[in-house]
């Protein structure tokens, strides 16, 4: 199964949700809050035991709600908007995206794995430094990934191609 398409399916992202997610407020709040909130919610088992399932569920709910929580942006020229739209292009037209972009996206996704391992170990072993450091190690390649998606978006638009879900909108 394709990891990238699987995560899109799990999030039930359609054209309207993608457009709302292209709002910079959605992209930035997702990047800055979703993973840290989930880590904190899992860590809360230290303080509240099995009641931690409630903040974990709320964090997962926020991860799902976030792309839907903001209106479509008035403009699509911000770095984050381009990154979100570039990800949409990458997911829907990967075979048409330049090889160097596809390779970079895979490498950047793989670069998040060491951070994931450290974060999970930190959460399991109650090693807060590991949980925090792992979260940061996961986030840095993700920011670089978004930047690569901006590049994909800009190449796509420069070629005069329409962005999926925005065919009727001026990008």
PyMOL commands that set and color helices and strands:
alter all, ss='L'
color gray80, all
select helices_A, chain A and resi 3-10+15-21+24-43+45-66+79-92+94-96+99-125+128-158
alter helices_A, ss='H'
color red, helices_A
deselect
rebuild
show_as cartoon
